[in-house]
């Protein structure tokens, strides 16, 4: 199974930053100060950042219909020239009606719809075409973005009622991108919407990733997650990158970051380190943190006056002094240079994390929770797989399941389509191991597993009663293994925290009817069963272990990683390099010249020594730089070490 790590058409990797000058934020073009801008750009460049994402504040750049502000255009001419003089490039962003907690309309809009009013769309088309034509040949222009987070702007304009019409959004995007291309501009283009479409979030905001993918050159996620679990937080953006393996387009981390008002500088650096390296391992090939500087001098200017925390997202403070976050970006760029990132790729995998099509498809008479639970459960499964050092790839049911994997993981799934179940059964008959865990749903509408022929598929007899759940009454679920299973020994117990709603806190009562009972619960009931199908196996977990973990705060690492590691061993796909510590995540990338590099990413708040287990056929680990053998890896708190894996 191929895993996305596509690069931009010219093969470049963007190391950038979202940019407003500290002299004015969105109003910087009114009070343009070249000397300060030079200083700000130099600081970024000296820390490995060679690209900015810049913004045309729409009310200023287009003060009236068919009108551009000549003074501001001249300022942007100078801005581009200063980038070029420093060996830097920028990505202009056209429609900036939302920024940092506030929305702004051009004065001449008159309430017209952004996407469907012909006259207003025509004005946007003219605006985009005129600006592109002016700068398309400037060597400092690296790409184009239509907007900044326009779903927020559009949702505000619609008074928050319903979703924006997807057909209108796609037509609007095509019109503006065609306007760019009509000038002869050939730089990469994307929308700047944040990649918050239904394919990622399960909620349809009208900006459908699949539809837009036909028009754009890269996906640009904006990720600012608030979490209740540290490992989920550190892997949240990475999981979004995995989900964006759509249409083979590159994934650029267009926005991520944090405000210093929410976090200590030390912990801010830890967060940056985790996001940068984990998204790289998840297929990202570009990064643009939000943002370059703090804005303390703008305390009385909107949006900072009413959203004061927005003043302090900077990589530097308001005097231009680097924060530890910026130093972390520099360390990351040093690693990228050492491994020759432009020529790296993610190796193929034989382990698929199955994403139900109920995440993105609007099937009739389903509930919003049906989609959101798919996201939550697959994300938690991704966390567990990473803790087991498994190189999972995302396999969307909506695309058809790949046929070249040895292990398929279907975590806490209430719903899969009938064709999807047939595909999984066929994969098992062809020799794969297919794992699925029971989940009855969070709500009471058609509560129960939408699993056709559950008994025949898993070699059991289900003991469910119509309209009733089988509640989990214990505070924890204890699975006792009846035989060796992977590295789990017979008699060993795995203990899972219990959580859920009155509907979802339920197990599946079964009796074996051909299936082998691999593990039982504390009451002696079958909890994990394996059923021979063709030349493969169907493995059933009767408890929603991923669901329970997904809604439990501060739960990771929890025992699902051991279950997944055992499944991988049973399926014959144990990774070549592992660490017997779920708080040290292992990832691998390969160079086109045959070299391989292994990442060790610590989730420990204290220093730790990790001892890698390397398959005899895989080779030996060596330090980057001096090439010294690396039998153990010394990791600082939340640290990252990259080693070269050399074959004999």
N, C-alpha and C positions, 0 to 999 in steps of 0.2 A: 504494500500500500504506500503510495507516494504521500509525502507530507510537505506542505507548502513552505517554501523559503524563497519565493520568487523575488527577484530584484527588479529595479526600475529598468526601462528599456535600454538605457545606456550602461547598465551594470553597476551604477553607482550606489553607494550606501550613504544615506543622509544622516549626518550628526548635526542637529540644528537646535534652535530655540525659538519659541514664540516671543516676538519683540514689540514692545512699546518703549519709547525713551522715558526716562524718569522725569523729564522736563514737562511732560504733559499727558502721558497715557494716551487715551484715544484722541485727545486734542493736541497731540505733539506737532501736528502739521501746521497749526496756527502760530505756534511759537517755536519755530524750527531752529535748533541750535546745533550747527554742524560739529563744533568742537566736542560737545558732550557726546554726540552720536559716535564720533570717531573713537572717543575713549571707551564707550560702552562696547563697540564692536571689537576693539582690540583686546579687551578683557576676555570676551567670548572666544576669540580666535586663539589666544594664548592658552586657553584651556581645552583645545581640541574641537571647538564648535566652529564650523565653517559655513553654516547656513542659518538664515533667519526666516521665520514666517512673519511677513509684514502685512499691514492692514490699511485699506482705504476706508477711513471713517465716512460712511456714505452721506450723511447730511452735509458734510463739509465739501467733499470732493464733487458732489452733484447738487449744487444749491437750488437748481431749478431744472425743469424738463429740458432735455437737449442742451444742457449747459454743464461744462466742467470748469472748476476753479483753476485758472492759469497759474496763480501763485503757488498753489499746492502741487500742481503738476511739476513745476520747476523744482520745488523742494524734493519731490520724489526722484526727479532726474539726478539731483545731487546725491540723494540717498543711495541710488544704484551705483553711481560712480565711486562713492566711498567704499561700498562693498567690493567692487572690482579692484580698486587700488589695494585692498587688503587680502586679495585672493579669496573672497567670500562670495556667496550667492544668496538669493532670497526668493521666497515664494509669495507673490502678491495675493491678497485676499480681497475680493471685490465687494460683495454685499455684506457690509458690517452694520447690521441693525441691532445686534445683540452683543454685549460685552460685559463680562464680570459682574453679572447681577443686575443689568439694566438693559432695556430695549429703547431704541431710538428710531423714529420715522423721519424720512426726508420731509421737509415742510410741504412739499407739493403732492404728497401721496393721495390725499383726499379719501382715505378709507378703502382704496381699491385693493382687491385680493392679490396677494403676492404671486400666486401661481396661475390663476385662471382668468384674470382681467386682461384682455388683449392689449389695451393701451398701456397698462402698467408693465406687463411683460415686455412689450416693445421698448419701453424706456430702459429697462434693465439690459435688454439685448444691445441697445445702442451704447449704453454705458460700458458694458464689458468689451464690446468690439472696439470702441474708441481707445480705451486704456490699453488693451492688448496690442493694437496696431502701433501705438506709440513706443512700446517697450519690447516687442517680441524679439527684436534682434539684439537687445542689450545682453552682453555676456554675463551679467550678474543675475539674470532671471533664470531660475532653475526649474520653475513649474508654476502652476496657477491653481488657485482654489476659488470656487464660486462664492463661498460664504463662510461666516463663522457661526456655527451652531444655529442655523436657521430654523430647525424644528422648535427651538425655544421661542424664537421671535414669532414664528407662524402660529404656534399654540397660543401665545399671548394675544395675538391679533384676533384669533377666533374665539377669544374669551374662554379658552379652555374647554370648549364643548366638542366632544368627539375627536376624531382623528382627521388629519389632512388627507384629501383624496390622493391615492397613490398614482393614479393615471395622470392627474394634473401635475403632480410633483415630477414624475419622470419626463413628461412632455416639456415642462419648464426647464429641467436640467439639460435636456437635449438641445433646446433652443439656445441656451447660454453657452453650452460647450460647442455647438455648431458656430456660434458667433466668434468664439476664440479661434477655432480652426479655420474659419473663413479668412482670417488675416494672414494665414500662412504660418502661424505659430505652431511649433512642434514640441514644445516642452510638455511634460506629463501634467495631467489635469485630474482633479478630483472635486468633490462637492463641498467638503468641510462641514458636513452635517453631524459628525461624531460617530457615524456607523452605529446608530442606536435603533436600527430597524428591527422588524419582527423576527428576522432570522437569528438575531443575537439576544434580544431581550424577551421575546415572546409577546411583546405589546406592539401593535401596529400603529406607528406614528406617520405612516404614509411614505417614509423614506426606505423603501424596500431594497435591501442590499443586492438581491439577485437582479432586480430591474436596473438599478443604477450601475451594476458591474459591467453591463454591456456598453456603457458610455465612458467610464472612467479608466484611468491608468493605474490607480492604487487605492486601496482601502485606507481610511484614516481614522482609527478609533480615538475617541476622547474618553479617558478612564479616570474617574475620581470616586472610587468606591469607599463607602463607610461599612465596616465589617465588625463582627463580634468574635472573630477568630483570626489569630495572627497568621497562620499558614494560608488560610483562604485569602487573606488580604495580600500576602506576598505573591500569590499565584493568580489573583483575580484578573489582572490585565493580561497575563499569559493565556488564560483560558479564553478570553475574548479574542486574542490573536488566533488561537486554534479554531474557534468558531468561524473566523473570517477566511478560512480556507475555502473560498468561493470563487469560481471562475479563474483560478490560477493567477489572481492579481497580487502584487506585492502588498504587504501590510506595513504601513508606516505609523508608528506611535505618534500621531499628530498632536495629541495633548495628553499630558499627565503631569502630576506634581502635587505640591502641598503648600499650605500657608505656614509660615513660621509661627503664627499665632496659635496653631493647633499642636505644635510638636517641638521638642527640643532639637537643637541642631544636630546632635549626635544621632538621634533617632530618625531625623530627616535624611541623613546620609545613608543610614541602614535601608530606609524605604527606597531611596533612589537606586541603591545597589541591587536590591532584590528585583525591582521593576525592570531595570535595564537588562540584567543577565537573564532573568526568567523569560522575558518577552523575546529576547534573542533566541533562546532555546525553543521557544514556541513559534518561531518563524518570522518574527519582525525583522525588517532590514532597514529601518530608519527610525530616528527618535527626535522628538521636538518637545522638550519640557515646557511647561507653563511656569514661569516665564523668565526673562532675562534679569529683571531688577525689581527692587522695591520702590514704593511711591509715597514716602512719608510727606513730601512737600505738597502732595495733592490731597491732603486730609479734608479739605473743604470743597472738593470737586466731586461731582457724581461720576461714577458709582461708588467711589471710595468713601464718601461721607456717610452713606447709609449701609455699606458693606465694608466696614473697615478692615476686616480680615483679608479682603482682596488686595490690600496694599502690600502684602508681605509674601507673595508667591515667588519672589525673585531668587535667582541664583547668586545675585549680589545684593548687598544692602543698598539703602538709598544714596550712599556715597560712592557706590561702585566697588566696594570691597567684597571679594569672593566669600561666599558661605561654603560650608563643608559640602553642600549638595553639588556645587560647581566643581569642587575638587574631585568628587566622586565621578562626575561625568568625565573629567580628564583621565582618571584612572581607567575608566571603562574604555575610552578611546585608545589608551595605551595597549590594553588587552586586544582590542580589535586589530590594531596594527601588528601586534606580535603573531596573531594567528592568520593574518591576511584575510580579513573578513569577506572581502569582495569575491573570493574564490572558495568560500565555504558553502556547504549545503547540509541539510538534515538528512541522515540516512533513512532509507525506507524502513517501514515497520511491518510486523506481522500481528500487531495487537490493535484492535479497533475498539474505540469507545463509541457505542451506538447512541446517536441522538434521535429520539423519536420525532417523526414529522409533526407531531402535535405541538412542538415548539413554535413552528412557523406557519403551518397550514390552518386556515380558518374553516375547519370542518363544522358542519351545521350542528347545532344543539350541543355544543361543548362550552365549558366554563373557562374564564380567564386563568383560574388556578391550574387548569390542565397544562397550560403553556409554561407558566412560571415555575411549576414544580419540575418540569423537564430541565429547565435551566439550572435550578438549584441542585438537583440530584446529579446531573452530569458534571457540574462543576465540582461537587464534593467527590465524585468518583475520580475526576481528574486529579484532585489533590491526593487521594489515596494511591492512585497509580504512580504519581510522581514520588510519593514517599516510598513506594516499592521499587523505584528506579526503572519503571517500565516506560519504554518510549512509545506511548500511545499515540494513535492518530484519530482524529475525529471523523466518524463515518455517519453521514446524515442519511437517515432513512429516505428522506425526500429525494436524494440523488441516486438511490439504489445502493445496496450494501456491497462493498467490495468482495471479491471472491478469492483473494489471495492472502487472507489472514488465518493464523492458527488459533487465535483467541478473540472472541467477541464478548464485550462487557455491556450488559443492558441493566443499568442501575435503577432500582426502585421505580419500575415503569408500570403505570396503570394502563397506558394505552400505546399500542403499536397497531398499524393497519394490518388487515388480513394478509395482503401481499408481503408486508414486512416480516410477519411471523413465518410465512412460507420460505422466504429467503433465508432466515436464520436456521430453520430446520434443514434446508438444503445444504447450508454451510457445514452443519454438524454431520450430515450424512456423508459429505465429501471429506471428512477427517478433522474438522475444527472442533474446538471446545467452545461451547456457547453457554455463557453464564447469564442468568436473569434473577433478579430479586423481586419479591412480591411487594405490591403497593396498592392499596385499595382506593387511594385518593384522599385529598384534604377536605373535600366537601361531600355533601350527601346526595348529589345528583348522579344517578346511575353508578352508585358506589359499588366498586368491585373491579376485579381484573378483566380488562377487555382482551383476554387471551383465548382465542379459539382453540378448542381441543386441548386444554391445559393438561388433562389426564394423560392423553395419548402422547403429547409432546414430551412430558417429563417422566413418564412411567410411574404415575401416582394415581390415587383416588382422592379427590378433594372432598373435604367434609364441611364445606361452606353451607350456610343456611340463608335462604333468600331474605334480603332486606335487613340482615343483621350482620354485625361485625363480630370478630373474635378478638376481644381486647387483650392487649399485653398488660397484665396486671402487675408484673414485677417491675422494680425500679431499674433493673439492668437485665440484659439478655446474656446468658452464659451458654456458649456453644462448646460442647465437649466432643472431641474428635474420636471416632470409633476406629480409625486406622490412620496410618501415616498419610499425609496429604501435602505434597510438596515438602517444604521444610517444617511443617507442623507435625509433631509427633503424636501417635496414638495416646489418648488420655489427656492431652493438653487442652486447655480451655482458652477461648477468646471471650472477652467481656465487653459488651457494647452498652453505651448509655442509651436509655429509653426516652423518647420524646415523641410528640405528635398531637394532633387534634383528636377529638372524640371519634373521628372517622379514620384517620390515618394511623393511629396508635393500635394497629391490628396486625395479627399474624395469619398465616395460611395453614389451617389444619389439613394434613394429608396422611394417607397411609401409602407405603410403597407398593407398587404393582409392577415390578420389574426393575425399578430403580434401586440402587444401593444407597443405604443411609450412611453418609460420611460423617455427619455430626448430629448430635441431639441437643435439645435445650435442657434447662434445669428440671423440666418435668418429664424428661425422657421422650419427648415428641421429636419426630424428624425435623431437623432445621436446615440441613444441607444434604442434598441428594444428587447422585450422579447416575445418568441413564445413558446406556450405550445406544447410539443411533447410527446405523451404517458403520462407517469407520471412525466416527467421532463421538462426542458426548454432549448431552444437554445437562447443565448443572443448575439446580434450583435452590435458591435460598428462600426460606419461608418467612423471613423477617425483612422489613424494609430498612436495612442497615444504613444505606446511603441517605435515605430520607431522614432518619433519626439523627444522624450526624450533621446533616445539612442545616438543621434548625436548632442545633445545640451550640451555645456559646463556648468558646475556648476549648473545643473538643479535640482538635488535631495536635499530634497524631493519635488516631484511634485505630482499632484492630483491623479495619477493612484493608489496610495496606498489606497485612500478613495474608489475608484471604486472597487478595489479588496476586501476590507473589507466589502463593501456592498454586493458584490456577495457571499462572504462567509456566511454572515448573511442570505441571501435569500436561500442559499443552506443548512443552518442549521449546519455549521461547524465553528462558531465563536470560536476562541481559549479560553481556560479557564483563561489564564492570559494575559492581554494586558496593554498597556500604551497609553493614548491618546496624544501621541507625536511621530510623525514619525521619529524623531531624537533619539529616544530611542528604540533600537531593542530588542525584547524579544525572547528568545529561551529556550527550555526545554530538559532535559535529565532525564532518569529514571534509577534507580539502580535495580539490580536483586533482592534485598530484599524488593522492593516495594516503597522505598523512591523516591521522585522526586526533582529535582533541577532546578531552573529557573535562567537564565542569563539575565542581563540588560546591554546592550552595548550602550554607549552614542556616538552619532555623533556630540555632541555639543562641540565647542571650549572653552566654559566657564562652570563652575560648574552648575549643574542643579539638582533640586529635582523632581523625578518622582513619581507619585502616581499610583501604580498598581490597575487595576480593576480585581478582582478575582471572578470568578463564585462561587456562594454560595456552590455548590456541590464539588468544587475543594479543599477547605480547607483554610489554612492561611499561609502566608509567614513568615519565621523566619530567622534571621541572622545566617550565619555559625559561629561556635565557641560557642558563649554564648547562642544561641537559642532564643534571644529576639524577640518579635513580630516586624514585619517590615511593618508598614502601609505606609511608604514612603521610597524611596531609594535615598540616597544622592550620586550623581555621580560626580567625578572630571572631568576635561576636557578629553574627549574621554575615559572616565573611564569605568570600568567593575565591577559590583557587582553581586555576586552569592548568591542566597537565597535558603533555603529549603522550599518546599511546603508540609505542613503537613496536613493530613486529620484528622478529629475529631476522 
